[in-house]
Amino acid sequence: MIHTIFSDKAASITDLKKNPMGTVKAAGGPVAILNRNQPVFYCVPAAEYEAMMELLEDMKLNEIADARAGEVGIPVSIDEL
């Protein structure tokens, strides 16, 4: 069976169990964790994960803004607030 791996680096789950921080440090970035030569999950450093979450949030906010782009606003006076 062919699997696409979305990482330049890969390690076995055995290696990860033996030395989790060493595996992440040696990879220097995201690492695909393999079990019997099949990717089972990706181990991503915290800073990169946080950046991905920020990007996803920005994408969702852009989607909301695009959906509301054609809406007509309601004029309000600052004194009325």
C-alpha positions as CSV (number, residue, x, y, z in Angstrom):
1,M,0.0,0.0,0.0
2,I,1.3,3.5,-0.9
3,H,1.1,6.3,1.7
4,T,1.8,10.0,1.1
5,I,3.9,11.4,3.9
6,F,3.6,15.1,4.5
7,S,7.0,15.5,6.1
8,D,10.6,15.5,5.1
9,K,11.5,13.4,8.1
10,A,10.1,10.1,9.5
11,A,10.8,8.0,12.6
12,S,9.4,4.8,13.9
13,I,7.0,4.7,16.9
14,T,9.7,2.6,18.6
15,D,12.2,5.4,18.3
16,L,9.7,7.9,19.6
17,K,9.0,5.7,22.6
18,K,12.7,5.3,23.4
19,N,13.5,9.0,23.2
20,P,10.6,11.4,22.4
21,M,12.5,14.6,22.8
22,G,15.6,13.3,21.0
23,T,13.4,12.2,18.0
24,V,11.8,15.7,17.7
25,K,15.1,17.4,18.2
26,A,16.8,15.3,15.6
27,A,14.1,16.0,13.1
28,G,14.4,19.7,13.5
29,G,10.7,20.2,12.5
30,P,7.7,18.1,11.8
31,V,8.3,14.3,11.8
32,A,6.0,11.6,10.6
33,I,5.7,8.7,13.0
34,L,5.5,5.3,11.4
35,N,4.1,2.1,12.7
36,R,4.9,-0.9,10.5
37,N,6.0,1.5,7.8
38,Q,2.7,3.3,7.7
39,P,2.2,6.9,9.0
40,V,0.1,6.9,12.1
41,F,0.5,10.6,13.2
42,Y,2.7,13.6,12.9
43,C,4.8,15.1,15.7
44,V,5.0,18.9,15.3
45,P,7.0,21.2,17.5
46,A,4.8,23.5,19.6
47,A,5.8,26.7,17.8
48,E,4.9,25.3,14.4
49,Y,1.6,23.9,15.7
50,E,0.7,27.3,17.2
51,A,1.5,28.9,13.8
52,M,-0.7,26.4,12.0
53,M,-3.6,27.1,14.5
54,E,-3.2,30.9,14.0
55,L,-3.3,30.4,10.2
56,L,-6.4,28.3,10.4
57,E,-8.1,30.9,12.6
58,D,-7.1,33.6,10.1
59,M,-8.5,31.6,7.2
60,K,-11.8,31.1,9.1
61,L,-12.0,34.8,9.9
62,N,-11.3,35.7,6.2
63,E,-14.1,33.3,5.2
64,I,-16.5,35.1,7.5
65,A,-15.4,38.5,6.3
66,D,-15.8,37.4,2.6
67,A,-19.3,36.1,3.4
68,R,-20.3,39.5,5.0
69,A,-18.6,41.6,2.3
70,G,-21.9,42.3,0.5
71,E,-24.0,43.1,3.5
72,V,-25.5,46.6,3.9
73,G,-24.5,48.3,7.1
74,I,-26.9,50.0,9.4
75,P,-26.0,53.7,10.0
76,V,-25.6,54.5,13.7
77,S,-24.7,57.7,15.4
78,I,-22.0,57.6,18.0
79,D,-24.3,59.6,20.3
80,E,-26.9,56.9,20.1
81,L,-24.5,54.3,21.5
